[in-house]
């Protein structure tokens, strides 16, 4: 059973650019959620995807968007990058919509300069 | 929305002693309370969780207690070992899960040899 895998592991972007982060969910999991973790803080919920639809969203602006594909993998897109977007972006998967036991990946470290 | 407070921010204990981390939550509709361990450079790893219809749960050296009336829950680690050193996060989830997890700010647990 493979866990949650994320790519790339590290990324450096310039302010104003756009970025796409990718996530493969754990085998058997059909729900994917994304979190932003600033240095020294707990993860903050960005949004969740179930059956290729966004079904929950945290307090993040529309320039944060996502996709879920038929194989349950997912992308997080961030437009018009700001310096404060620098963080660790975590993907988590679970086996049911709104279920228990979220499994996290190791994250993508995004640095905006 | 939900707010989770976690204390202490840093906890240093002697190897073999017990460690206790406490969290409070604000939304009485929260029904799921997981605890995660995060090591340097890795994503959060689920170590134990509890649902709102249960007061206590134990898994070997780790236990979690939940007091719904007071809206607080605690993580207890007994017979601490060096490999327990990490950052621990509590989290709470409201309702069916589309709102995602709300995390505390984390506790840096240091096990002194």
Interface residues (C-beta under 8 A of the other chain):
Chain A: X4 X33 X35 X40 X41 X42 X43 X44 X45 X47 X48 X50 X55 X56 X58 X59 X90 X94 X97 X98 X99 X100 X101 X102 X103 X104 X105 X106 X107
Chain B: X1 X4 X6 X32 X34 X36 X41 X42 X43 X44 X45 X46 X49 X51 X89 X91 X95 X96 X97 X98 X99 X100 X101 X102 X103 X104 X105 X106
